[in-house]
Structures are given as C-alpha cells and as structure tokens.
Amino acid sequence: MRGRSEQGDLSDRYVVGDIHGHRAELVEELRKTGLLDAEENWTGGSARLWFVGDFVDRGPDGVGVIDFVMRLAEQAAEAGGVVDTLLGNHEILLLGMHRFGDTEVPSDFGPRNFARSWAMNGGRASDQEALTDKHIEWLSQRPAVTLLGDHLLMHSDTTEYLNWGSSIEEINTAVRDLLSGDELSEWWECWRRLTTRFAFRGPQGAEVAERLLDLLGGTQIVHGHSVIADQLGVAPTEITEPLRYADGKALGVDGGLFVGGPCLVVALPWEPAA
C-alpha cells in the first residue's frame, strides 16, 4: 500500500502486516512508501511506523527481519520518529521454543509443548540458531497492544487480551511480567490466547469491537493475524488492500505474505478507494 496522500506528503502514521520472515518484500514495500532509501535506511523523518507482529516462522529470514526492524527503530528515533512492534503469537512461539523446547506443558488435554507447536506452525531452525540474548531482551519488552492516534493496535483479532487487564497499561505490564518469568503454563496460555481469532466477525462483531474500543480507547481496531484472503474466501494474490469490516470498527492488515499475498504497509487513517 502506498503511504502518500493526494498532495504527495508522507503520512505520519503507518502499520505493517505480518511479515513471517520475508525481509526482501518488506524492504521493497517500505521503499515504495517512501520510508526507506536504496541503502535500507530510514527516510520517514518523524513518522510513526508500527508492526503488528509475527516477524518469524513460515519464511526464510525471521531473525533477519528482527535485526532490520531493530536497526530501523534506532534510526527513526534519531530522526524524531518511531519504529516499533507489537508482540505476535509467533514471537511468543519463538521465545517459548527457545526457553522451554519440548518440556511438556501440564494439561488435561493431551501432550503439548512449544517444540511441537513451533514445528507445526512453520518454525525455522535457522531462526532459533540466529536468536541472541539481545533479540530476546528486545522482543520481551515489546507491547501487546498500543494506541496510535485513534487506532487501537493489536496483533490478534481477539478479546483474549482482556484476561491480562482492563487497560493498555495493565495488559502490557502483565505480558512483560510473564515473559520475564519461567512459568511454563503462563507462557503457554499467552501463546494460546494470541492464537485465537475472528472476535470481530459475524453479526455481533461490531458490538464486540465497540466494547473493546470503549474499554481500551480508540475508534478503530487495527490487527494482523487473520489472513484477509481467508476471511474473504479468495486467493491471496487477489488482495491489494486492508480489510475494513465490523461497521468500520476493525481493519485487518495481514495480506498473507507467506502464502503469496502482499506486504501491506498501510497509512492511517485508511479509507478504501472510491
């Protein structure tokens, strides 16, 4: 998605959908949007760019994406801008696999562990091998939800975040605290909660979204996690823009990059073409 207004000026707020290790496609789209130069350096000035999470798994270079975003965050800060990311469920999976491996999670529902789920959900050995303490520390401090202007950003289209609190601060503090600890059951529950989806679909979707916005703030939820093509029942290659739904109270930005869809870099507020 192009991030320039009709006047040609850069918007000051952007979100990026799920990347899943596709660094080259991300770089290309950020260049098209005017936020990156040919040498992959930040050119967005004071703009604010937020990723909705899921840097890793299912693609060739997840940790390479993390390294790139960490460097871009430093450059943006020097220019008076912001580059940051939410935690996606695949970041929790990456870190859980690193910390707990095949240790079984206490459960009444059969055997389960991070290693099994990581392998089933596109985990890449190269990402685990490249993961450093610096990556782990940085990821563990990322928020789960945030407000960007009037937009409530979250990775997953779920209300499960409310199990950690009734405000953005409470939710983010609770998630950071559990990621600093070694309680396997809490880590697993974090992974499970962030894999849920579709809370804002269906006849009650707008009402659910409105209740969440009333509680946490903002006028529109922006999320990744659920591939737009799956929601529309079309091929990922047919997707060219975000999905606005739930009476305009939700905006999905996961273009399905890992299945052939686009890398969506979306200027906010976003309106569909007339």
C-alpha positions as a LaTeX table, in Angstrom:
\begin{tabular}{lrrr}
\hline
Residue & $x$ (\AA) & $y$ (\AA) & $z$ (\AA) \\
\hline
Met1 & 0.00 & 0.00 & 0.00 \\
Arg2 & 1.29 & 3.45 & $-0.89$ \\
Gly3 & 1.56 & 5.75 & 2.08 \\
Arg4 & 1.38 & 9.11 & 0.33 \\
Ser5 & $-1.62$ & 11.40 & 0.41 \\
Glu6 & $-3.13$ & 13.02 & $-2.68$ \\
Gln7 & $-0.84$ & 16.01 & $-2.07$ \\
Gly8 & 2.22 & 13.75 & $-2.14$ \\
Asp9 & 3.19 & 14.25 & 1.52 \\
Leu10 & 4.11 & 11.38 & 3.78 \\
Ser11 & 1.51 & 10.34 & 6.28 \\
Asp12 & 2.79 & 10.37 & 9.85 \\
Arg13 & 1.26 & 7.03 & 10.96 \\
Tyr14 & 1.70 & 3.59 & 9.39 \\
Val15 & 1.08 & $-0.02$ & 10.26 \\
Val16 & 2.64 & $-3.09$ & 8.70 \\
Gly17 & 1.02 & $-6.51$ & 8.49 \\
Asp18 & 2.54 & $-9.90$ & 9.33 \\
Ile19 & 5.97 & $-10.41$ & 7.70 \\
His20 & 6.84 & $-14.05$ & 8.55 \\
Gly21 & 10.48 & $-13.90$ & 7.51 \\
His22 & 10.00 & $-12.16$ & 4.15 \\
Arg23 & 12.57 & $-9.42$ & 4.60 \\
Ala24 & 13.06 & $-8.60$ & 0.91 \\
Glu25 & 9.37 & $-7.95$ & 0.33 \\
Leu26 & 9.20 & $-5.73$ & 3.41 \\
Val27 & 12.17 & $-3.65$ & 2.29 \\
Glu28 & 10.69 & $-3.24$ & $-1.18$ \\
Glu29 & 7.34 & $-2.01$ & 0.14 \\
Leu30 & 8.89 & 0.40 & 2.64 \\
Arg31 & 10.91 & 1.89 & $-0.23$ \\
Lys32 & 7.77 & 2.30 & $-2.33$ \\
Thr33 & 6.06 & 4.01 & 0.58 \\
Gly34 & 8.93 & 6.47 & 0.95 \\
Leu35 & 10.05 & 5.36 & 4.41 \\
Leu36 & 13.29 & 3.73 & 3.27 \\
Asp37 & 16.06 & 4.67 & 0.86 \\
Ala38 & 18.00 & 2.47 & $-1.54$ \\
Glu39 & 20.54 & 1.64 & 1.20 \\
Glu40 & 17.74 & 0.47 & 3.54 \\
Asn41 & 17.99 & 3.49 & 5.81 \\
Trp42 & 15.08 & 5.33 & 7.43 \\
Thr43 & 13.77 & 8.29 & 5.44 \\
Gly44 & 10.47 & 8.71 & 7.29 \\
Gly45 & 11.60 & 11.60 & 9.48 \\
Ser46 & 9.15 & 11.99 & 12.37 \\
Ala47 & 6.70 & 9.39 & 11.05 \\
Arg48 & 5.47 & 6.61 & 13.33 \\
Leu49 & 5.65 & 3.10 & 11.91 \\
Trp50 & 4.23 & 0.15 & 13.85 \\
Phe51 & 4.42 & $-3.54$ & 13.01 \\
Val52 & 1.59 & $-5.73$ & 14.27 \\
Gly53 & 3.91 & $-8.68$ & 14.97 \\
Asp54 & 4.73 & $-12.10$ & 13.50 \\
Phe55 & 8.21 & $-11.38$ & 12.16 \\
Val56 & 9.24 & $-15.03$ & 12.25 \\
Asp57 & 8.29 & $-18.55$ & 11.11 \\
Arg58 & 6.98 & $-19.67$ & 7.69 \\
Gly59 & 9.53 & $-17.55$ & 5.83 \\
Pro60 & 13.25 & $-17.57$ & 5.09 \\
Asp61 & 14.72 & $-14.94$ & 7.42 \\
Gly62 & 12.70 & $-14.16$ & 10.53 \\
Val63 & 15.62 & $-13.06$ & 12.68 \\
Gly64 & 16.88 & $-11.02$ & 9.74 \\
Val65 & 13.58 & $-9.14$ & 9.85 \\
Ile66 & 14.02 & $-8.57$ & 13.60 \\
Asp67 & 17.57 & $-7.24$ & 13.06 \\
Phe68 & 16.33 & $-4.93$ & 10.32 \\
Val69 & 13.48 & $-3.53$ & 12.42 \\
Met70 & 15.72 & $-3.05$ & 15.47 \\
Arg71 & 18.17 & $-1.04$ & 13.35 \\
Leu72 & 15.36 & 0.95 & 11.75 \\
Ala73 & 13.97 & 1.75 & 15.21 \\
Glu74 & 17.31 & 3.31 & 16.20 \\
Gln75 & 17.48 & 5.36 & 13.01 \\
Ala76 & 13.88 & 6.57 & 13.33 \\
Ala77 & 14.45 & 7.63 & 16.94 \\
Glu78 & 17.45 & 9.71 & 15.86 \\
Ala79 & 15.23 & 11.43 & 13.28 \\
Gly80 & 12.42 & 12.10 & 15.75 \\
Gly81 & 10.26 & 9.25 & 14.50 \\
Val82 & 9.13 & 5.90 & 15.87 \\
Val83 & 9.51 & 2.35 & 14.59 \\
Asp84 & 8.18 & $-0.31$ & 16.94 \\
Thr85 & 6.30 & $-3.57$ & 17.00 \\
Leu86 & 3.64 & $-5.44$ & 18.88 \\
Leu87 & 4.15 & $-8.99$ & 20.02 \\
Gly88 & 2.61 & $-11.52$ & 17.69 \\
Asn89 & 1.74 & $-15.07$ & 18.61 \\
His90 & 4.75 & $-16.28$ & 16.60 \\
Glu91 & 7.11 & $-14.14$ & 18.69 \\
Ile92 & 5.72 & $-15.91$ & 21.76 \\
Leu93 & 6.22 & $-19.23$ & 19.97 \\
Leu94 & 9.81 & $-18.35$ & 19.01 \\
Leu95 & 10.70 & $-17.34$ & 22.56 \\
Gly96 & 8.79 & $-20.24$ & 24.12 \\
Met97 & 10.59 & $-22.72$ & 21.90 \\
His98 & 13.94 & $-21.19$ & 22.86 \\
Arg99 & 13.18 & $-21.22$ & 26.59 \\
Phe100 & 11.19 & $-24.44$ & 27.06 \\
Gly101 & 11.74 & $-26.62$ & 23.98 \\
Asp102 & 9.99 & $-29.97$ & 24.32 \\
Thr103 & 9.19 & $-29.65$ & 28.03 \\
Glu104 & 5.62 & $-30.87$ & 28.37 \\
Val105 & 3.00 & $-28.34$ & 29.45 \\
Pro106 & 0.83 & $-29.54$ & 32.34 \\
Ser107 & $-2.52$ & $-30.24$ & 30.71 \\
Asp108 & $-5.66$ & $-32.34$ & 30.90 \\
Phe109 & $-5.97$ & $-32.18$ & 27.11 \\
Gly110 & $-3.16$ & $-34.44$ & 25.98 \\
Pro111 & 0.56 & $-33.83$ & 25.32 \\
Arg112 & 1.57 & $-30.35$ & 24.32 \\
Asn113 & 4.83 & $-28.41$ & 24.23 \\
Phe114 & 6.38 & $-25.46$ & 22.47 \\
Ala115 & 8.64 & $-27.60$ & 20.27 \\
Arg116 & 5.67 & $-29.44$ & 18.77 \\
Ser117 & 3.64 & $-26.29$ & 18.17 \\
Trp118 & 6.68 & $-24.47$ & 16.77 \\
Ala119 & 7.31 & $-27.25$ & 14.25 \\
Met120 & 3.63 & $-27.42$ & 13.28 \\
Asn121 & 3.40 & $-23.66$ & 12.73 \\
Gly122 & 6.31 & $-23.06$ & 10.40 \\
Gly123 & 9.18 & $-22.79$ & 12.86 \\
Arg124 & 12.60 & $-22.40$ & 11.22 \\
Ala125 & 15.73 & $-23.87$ & 12.78 \\
Ser126 & 17.72 & $-21.01$ & 11.26 \\
Asp127 & 15.75 & $-18.52$ & 13.34 \\
Gln128 & 16.43 & $-20.40$ & 16.56 \\
Glu129 & 20.12 & $-20.65$ & 15.69 \\
Ala130 & 20.36 & $-16.91$ & 14.97 \\
Leu131 & 18.48 & $-15.82$ & 18.09 \\
Thr132 & 20.66 & $-13.92$ & 20.57 \\
Asp133 & 20.19 & $-12.54$ & 24.07 \\
Lys134 & 19.82 & $-9.08$ & 22.52 \\
His135 & 16.92 & $-10.25$ & 20.35 \\
Ile136 & 15.26 & $-11.96$ & 23.31 \\
Glu137 & 15.57 & $-8.91$ & 25.55 \\
Trp138 & 14.21 & $-6.58$ & 22.88 \\
Leu139 & 11.27 & $-8.79$ & 21.94 \\
Ser140 & 10.36 & $-9.44$ & 25.56 \\
Gln141 & 9.90 & $-5.71$ & 26.14 \\
Arg142 & 7.56 & $-5.10$ & 23.20 \\
Pro143 & 3.94 & $-4.23$ & 24.00 \\
Ala144 & 0.97 & $-6.46$ & 23.28 \\
Val145 & $-1.38$ & $-3.57$ & 22.47 \\
Thr146 & $-0.96$ & 0.16 & 21.86 \\
Leu147 & $-2.78$ & 3.26 & 20.70 \\
Leu148 & $-1.59$ & 5.01 & 17.56 \\
Gly149 & $-3.67$ & 8.15 & 17.32 \\
Asp150 & $-7.28$ & 6.96 & 17.29 \\
His151 & $-6.29$ & 3.42 & 16.29 \\
Leu152 & $-6.09$ & 0.55 & 18.76 \\
Leu153 & $-3.33$ & $-1.74$ & 17.51 \\
Met154 & $-3.20$ & $-5.42$ & 18.43 \\
His155 & $-1.78$ & $-8.46$ & 16.73 \\
Ser156 & $-4.68$ & $-10.87$ & 17.11 \\
Asp157 & $-8.35$ & $-10.18$ & 16.38 \\
Thr158 & $-9.39$ & $-11.41$ & 19.79 \\
Thr159 & $-10.72$ & $-10.17$ & 23.12 \\
Glu160 & $-8.41$ & $-12.55$ & 24.99 \\
Tyr161 & $-6.14$ & $-9.60$ & 25.82 \\
Leu162 & $-8.66$ & $-8.62$ & 28.49 \\
Asn163 & $-7.63$ & $-11.65$ & 30.53 \\
Trp164 & $-4.47$ & $-9.65$ & 31.35 \\
Gly165 & $-6.22$ & $-6.43$ & 32.35 \\
Ser166 & $-8.78$ & $-3.78$ & 31.51 \\
Ser167 & $-6.37$ & $-1.10$ & 30.26 \\
Ile168 & $-3.49$ & $-1.00$ & 27.80 \\
Glu169 & $-1.02$ & $-0.42$ & 30.65 \\
Glu170 & $-2.32$ & $-3.38$ & 32.66 \\
Ile171 & $-2.23$ & $-5.70$ & 29.66 \\
Asn172 & 1.27 & $-4.75$ & 28.60 \\
Thr173 & 2.63 & $-4.94$ & 32.15 \\
Ala174 & 1.12 & $-8.40$ & 32.65 \\
Val175 & 2.56 & $-9.75$ & 29.40 \\
Arg176 & 6.02 & $-8.29$ & 30.09 \\
Asp177 & 5.97 & $-9.79$ & 33.58 \\
Leu178 & 5.11 & $-13.27$ & 32.36 \\
Leu179 & 7.79 & $-13.11$ & 29.65 \\
Ser180 & 10.36 & $-12.23$ & 32.32 \\
Gly181 & 9.47 & $-15.36$ & 34.27 \\
Asp182 & 9.78 & $-19.10$ & 33.85 \\
Glu183 & 6.21 & $-20.22$ & 34.47 \\
Leu184 & 5.62 & $-22.59$ & 31.57 \\
Ser185 & 1.84 & $-22.67$ & 32.00 \\
Glu186 & 1.62 & $-18.87$ & 31.78 \\
Trp187 & 3.78 & $-18.79$ & 28.66 \\
Trp188 & 1.63 & $-21.45$ & 27.07 \\
Glu189 & $-1.55$ & $-19.59$ & 27.95 \\
Cys190 & $-0.10$ & $-16.47$ & 26.35 \\
Trp191 & 0.58 & $-18.41$ & 23.15 \\
Arg192 & $-2.89$ & $-19.96$ & 23.23 \\
Arg193 & $-4.69$ & $-16.68$ & 23.78 \\
Leu194 & $-2.88$ & $-14.95$ & 20.93 \\
Thr195 & $-3.74$ & $-17.74$ & 18.50 \\
Thr196 & $-7.48$ & $-17.11$ & 18.88 \\
Arg197 & $-9.18$ & $-15.00$ & 16.22 \\
Phe198 & $-12.33$ & $-13.73$ & 14.48 \\
Ala199 & $-13.78$ & $-11.91$ & 17.51 \\
Phe200 & $-15.00$ & $-9.04$ & 15.31 \\
Arg201 & $-16.64$ & $-11.12$ & 12.59 \\
Gly202 & $-20.29$ & $-12.08$ & 12.35 \\
Pro203 & $-23.48$ & $-10.27$ & 13.35 \\
Gln204 & $-22.12$ & $-9.31$ & 16.79 \\
Gly205 & $-18.66$ & $-8.36$ & 15.57 \\
Ala206 & $-19.17$ & $-4.61$ & 15.52 \\
Glu207 & $-20.64$ & $-4.68$ & 19.01 \\
Val208 & $-17.70$ & $-6.71$ & 20.33 \\
Ala209 & $-15.25$ & $-4.31$ & 18.69 \\
Glu210 & $-17.04$ & $-1.29$ & 20.10 \\
Arg211 & $-16.95$ & $-2.69$ & 23.64 \\
Leu212 & $-13.21$ & $-3.28$ & 23.33 \\
Leu213 & $-12.64$ & 0.24 & 21.98 \\
Asp214 & $-14.72$ & 1.74 & 24.77 \\
Leu215 & $-12.53$ & $-0.04$ & 27.30 \\
Leu216 & $-9.05$ & 0.40 & 25.80 \\
Gly217 & $-9.50$ & 3.54 & 23.68 \\
Gly218 & $-9.51$ & 4.45 & 20.02 \\
Thr219 & $-12.16$ & 4.45 & 17.33 \\
Gln220 & $-10.87$ & 1.59 & 15.16 \\
Ile221 & $-9.07$ & $-1.68$ & 15.91 \\
Val222 & $-6.15$ & $-2.48$ & 13.59 \\
His223 & $-4.91$ & $-6.07$ & 13.66 \\
Gly224 & $-2.96$ & $-8.73$ & 11.80 \\
His225 & $-3.01$ & $-12.49$ & 12.44 \\
Ser226 & $-6.04$ & $-13.43$ & 10.31 \\
Val227 & $-5.18$ & $-13.53$ & 6.61 \\
Ile228 & $-7.53$ & $-11.26$ & 4.64 \\
Ala229 & $-7.89$ & $-13.75$ & 1.80 \\
Asp230 & $-9.12$ & $-16.40$ & 4.23 \\
Gln231 & $-11.73$ & $-14.02$ & 5.58 \\
Leu232 & $-12.94$ & $-13.15$ & 2.08 \\
Gly233 & $-12.65$ & $-16.63$ & 0.59 \\
Val234 & $-10.37$ & $-15.54$ & $-2.27$ \\
Ala235 & $-6.80$ & $-16.27$ & $-3.38$ \\
Pro236 & $-4.09$ & $-14.32$ & $-1.51$ \\
Thr237 & $-2.85$ & $-12.92$ & $-4.83$ \\
Glu238 & $-6.17$ & $-11.08$ & $-5.20$ \\
Ile239 & $-5.58$ & $-8.98$ & $-2.08$ \\
Thr240 & $-4.42$ & $-5.41$ & $-2.74$ \\
Glu241 & $-5.56$ & $-3.53$ & 0.37 \\
Pro242 & $-6.56$ & $-3.91$ & 4.02 \\
Leu243 & $-9.96$ & $-5.26$ & 5.04 \\
Arg244 & $-12.26$ & $-2.81$ & 6.78 \\
Tyr245 & $-15.17$ & $-4.56$ & 8.48 \\
Ala246 & $-17.33$ & $-4.66$ & 11.64 \\
Asp247 & $-19.06$ & $-1.44$ & 10.56 \\
Gly248 & $-15.65$ & 0.16 & 10.10 \\
Lys249 & $-14.57$ & $-0.57$ & 13.65 \\
Ala250 & $-11.93$ & $-3.14$ & 12.60 \\
Leu251 & $-9.18$ & $-3.06$ & 9.98 \\
Gly252 & $-7.30$ & $-6.26$ & 9.08 \\
Val253 & $-3.82$ & $-5.75$ & 7.65 \\
Asp254 & $-2.45$ & $-9.29$ & 7.26 \\
Gly255 & $-2.08$ & $-9.63$ & 3.49 \\
Gly256 & $-0.94$ & $-13.25$ & 3.75 \\
Leu257 & 2.63 & $-12.58$ & 2.64 \\
Phe258 & 3.76 & $-16.13$ & 3.44 \\
Val259 & 1.11 & $-17.59$ & 1.08 \\
Gly260 & 1.72 & $-15.25$ & $-1.83$ \\
Gly261 & $-0.23$ & $-12.21$ & $-0.72$ \\
Pro262 & 1.12 & $-8.64$ & $-0.48$ \\
Cys263 & 3.17 & $-6.98$ & 2.20 \\
Leu264 & 0.76 & $-4.32$ & 3.42 \\
Val265 & 2.21 & $-1.04$ & 4.66 \\
Val266 & $-0.88$ & 0.98 & 5.49 \\
Ala267 & $-1.12$ & 4.72 & 6.10 \\
Leu268 & $-3.61$ & 5.63 & 8.82 \\
Pro269 & $-6.38$ & 6.59 & 8.76 \\
Trp270 & $-7.17$ & 4.31 & 5.85 \\
Glu271 & $-10.16$ & 4.60 & 3.55 \\
Pro272 & $-10.99$ & 2.27 & 0.63 \\
Ala273 & $-10.69$ & 3.72 & $-2.86$ \\
Ala274 & $-13.90$ & 5.30 & $-4.11$ \\
\hline
\end{tabular}
